[in-house]
Amino acid sequence: MSGPDGTGGRVRRRGVYLLPNLFTTAALFAGFYAIVAAMGGRYEAAAVAVYVAMLMDGLDGRVARLTQTQSEFGVQYDSLADVVSFGLAPALVVYQWALVGLGKPGWLAAFLYAACAALRLARFNTQVGIVDKRFFQGLASPPAAALVTGLVWVGAQAGWDGRALALPAFALTIAAGLLMVSNIRYYSFKDIDLKGRVPFMAAVAVAVLFAVVFVQPAVVLFTMAAVYALSGPVWTVAGLRRRRAARRGGQG
């Protein structure tokens, strides 16, 4: 009996790997929940949901590599989920919390951020296997989302009126969006060997970091996101100065 393809054999149905895609779906759900929570005025929950999406997004790829379940479907699904969780969700959360009072400039800033996140992800997908894995070209979308929603989390936890911080939120949203599509290089941490041995004090430092984050998660995580976002421009400027100094020394 011939199969549907006329070859006389059965057509093999192509499935998807469940385990890594569960984490991707969890990240997508967290991003969607962040949007719903922001629409209901629950800004702290919305910001926390974006950070949960970051955690799930970091796990799906690692789980896929550890279990040898990488697939092109998983790559594409992860990118689509990232557009929602780290593009649309942060843009809408910060818009509802602070930018809505600015009118058109407010929603244009939110749209710019969302569009830059989508462009950043599209550029990243086309450069896989081409660029140095140790560095990102432009600020990655998860830390950009952490930066924008981190401000919302800190403000909501402190009881600040988001509309009173509309201008700082406006500037931060635009800056995060432009950094994503910039050519500024950021260290990716992908060359760190998590399986290798480390000094004992490194384990102590990790324990201290967890304790600090537990005490003030909003402030600490927002500060870490801000420091990382600034590290790219600072590193770029320092590199330019070193090259200029080297050229001057060579000419002298």
C-alpha positions in Angstrom: 0.0 0.0 0.0 1.5 3.2 -1.1 1.8 6.2 1.2 0.5 9.7 0.7 3.8 10.6 -1.0 3.4 8.0 -3.6 6.6 6.2 -2.7 5.0 3.1 -1.3 6.3 3.9 2.2 4.8 5.5 5.2 5.4 9.2 5.7 7.2 9.9 8.9 5.5 12.4 11.0 7.9 15.1 12.3 7.3 16.0 16.0 8.9 18.5 18.3 10.9 18.0 21.5 8.7 18.6 24.5 11.1 19.4 27.4 12.9 22.5 26.0 9.7 23.8 24.5 8.0 23.6 27.8 10.4 26.2 29.2 9.9 28.4 26.1 6.2 28.1 26.6 6.6 29.1 30.2 8.6 32.1 29.2 5.9 33.1 26.6 3.2 32.6 29.3 5.1 34.8 31.7 5.4 37.6 29.1 1.7 37.4 28.3 0.8 37.5 32.0 3.0 40.6 32.4 0.9 42.3 29.8 -2.4 41.2 31.4 -1.1 42.3 34.9 -0.1 45.7 33.7 -3.5 46.2 32.1 -5.0 45.5 35.5 -2.6 47.9 37.3 -0.6 45.2 39.0 2.8 46.6 38.0 5.0 44.8 40.5 3.5 41.4 39.4 4.0 42.4 35.7 7.7 43.3 36.3 8.3 40.1 38.2 6.7 38.1 35.4 9.2 39.5 32.9 12.1 38.4 35.1 10.5 35.0 35.4 10.4 34.9 31.6 14.1 35.7 31.6 14.8 32.7 33.8 12.8 30.4 31.7 14.4 31.7 28.5 17.8 31.1 30.0 16.9 27.5 30.8 15.3 26.3 27.6 18.5 26.5 25.5 20.6 25.0 28.2 18.1 22.1 28.7 18.1 21.5 24.9 21.9 21.3 24.8 22.1 19.1 27.8 19.5 16.7 26.5 20.6 16.9 22.9 17.2 18.1 21.8 18.1 21.2 19.8 16.0 21.8 16.7 15.3 24.5 14.2 11.7 24.6 15.4 12.9 25.3 19.0 15.1 28.1 17.7 12.3 29.8 15.8 9.8 29.2 18.7 12.2 30.7 21.2 12.7 33.9 19.0 8.9 34.4 18.7 8.4 33.9 22.4 11.2 36.5 23.0 9.5 39.1 20.9 6.5 38.8 23.2 8.3 38.4 26.6 11.2 40.9 26.0 9.7 43.2 23.3 6.0 43.7 23.7 5.7 42.9 27.4 8.3 45.4 28.7 7.0 48.1 26.3 3.4 47.7 27.4 4.3 47.5 31.1 6.3 50.7 31.1 3.7 52.4 28.9 0.9 51.6 31.3 3.0 52.5 34.3 4.6 55.8 33.2 4.3 56.7 29.5 0.6 56.7 29.1 0.4 60.3 30.4 2.7 61.5 27.7 0.2 60.9 24.9 1.7 60.1 21.5 5.4 60.5 22.5 4.7 57.9 25.2 3.3 55.2 22.9 5.9 56.0 20.2 8.7 55.4 22.7 7.1 52.1 23.7 6.7 51.1 20.1 10.3 52.0 19.3 11.4 49.7 22.1 9.2 46.8 20.8 10.4 47.3 17.2 14.1 47.5 18.3 13.6 44.2 20.2 12.2 42.5 17.2 15.0 43.9 14.9 17.6 42.8 17.5 16.3 39.3 17.5 16.1 39.1 13.7 19.7 40.3 13.4 20.9 37.9 16.0 19.3 34.9 14.2 21.0 35.9 10.9 24.4 36.2 12.6 24.5 32.8 14.4 27.7 31.1 13.6 29.2 34.2 12.1 30.0 36.6 15.0 32.2 35.9 18.0 30.1 34.0 20.5 31.9 35.7 23.4 30.1 39.0 22.5 26.7 40.3 21.6 26.3 42.9 18.9 24.0 45.3 20.7 22.3 44.9 24.1 20.5 41.5 24.2 16.7 41.7 24.6 16.5 40.0 28.1 18.8 42.5 29.9 17.1 45.3 28.0 13.8 44.1 29.3 15.3 43.7 32.8 16.4 47.4 32.6 13.0 48.7 31.6 10.8 46.6 33.8 13.3 46.9 36.6 12.5 50.6 36.9 8.8 49.7 37.0 9.5 47.0 39.7 11.5 49.4 41.9 9.0 52.2 41.5 5.9 50.0 42.1 7.5 48.5 45.2 8.4 51.9 46.6 4.9 53.2 45.9 6.1 55.9 43.4 3.6 57.3 40.9 4.8 56.1 37.5 3.4 59.2 35.7 5.6 61.4 37.8 8.6 59.5 36.4 7.4 59.7 32.9 10.4 61.6 31.5 13.1 59.3 33.1 11.1 56.3 31.9 10.7 57.8 28.5 14.5 58.3 28.2 15.3 54.9 29.6 12.9 53.1 27.2 14.4 54.8 24.2 17.9 54.3 25.3 17.3 50.6 25.9 15.7 50.2 22.5 18.6 52.0 20.7 21.2 50.0 22.5 19.6 46.8 21.3 20.1 47.8 17.6 23.5 49.4 18.1 26.8 48.0 17.1 28.1 48.2 20.7 29.6 44.9 21.9 28.5 43.3 25.1 30.2 40.4 26.8 27.9 37.3 26.5 29.3 35.2 29.3 29.0 32.2 27.0 32.6 31.2 27.3 32.3 30.6 31.1 32.8 26.9 31.9 30.0 26.1 34.4 31.2 22.4 34.5 34.8 23.3 35.5 36.2 23.7 39.0 36.3 27.2 40.6 38.0 28.6 43.6 36.2 28.1 46.9 35.7 31.9 47.3 33.8 31.9 44.0 31.2 29.6 45.6 31.1 32.0 48.6 30.6 35.0 46.4 27.7 33.3 44.6 26.1 32.5 48.0 26.5 36.2 49.1 25.0 37.3 45.7 21.9 35.1 46.2 21.5 36.5 49.8 21.7 40.1 48.6 19.2 39.5 45.8 16.8 37.9 48.2 16.9 40.9 50.5 16.3 43.6 47.9 15.5 41.8 44.6 14.1 44.8 42.7 16.9 47.2 43.5 19.7 44.6 43.1 18.4 43.2 39.8 17.7 46.6 38.4 21.2 47.8 39.4 22.8 44.8 37.8 20.8 45.4 34.5 21.8 49.1 34.5 25.5 48.2 35.1 25.5 45.7 32.3 23.7 48.1 29.9 26.4 50.7 30.7 29.3 48.2 30.4 29.0 48.1 26.6 29.4 51.9 26.0 32.1 52.2 28.7 34.0 49.3 27.2 33.7 50.7 23.7 34.9 54.2 24.7 37.8 52.6 26.6 38.8 50.6 23.6 38.7 53.6 21.3 41.0 55.5 23.7 43.4 52.6 23.9 43.6 52.4 20.1 44.1 56.1 19.7 46.8 56.0 22.3 48.5 53.1 20.5 48.4 55.0 17.2 49.9 58.1 18.8 52.6 56.0 20.4 53.4 54.4 17.0 53.5 57.8 15.3 55.8 59.1 18.0 
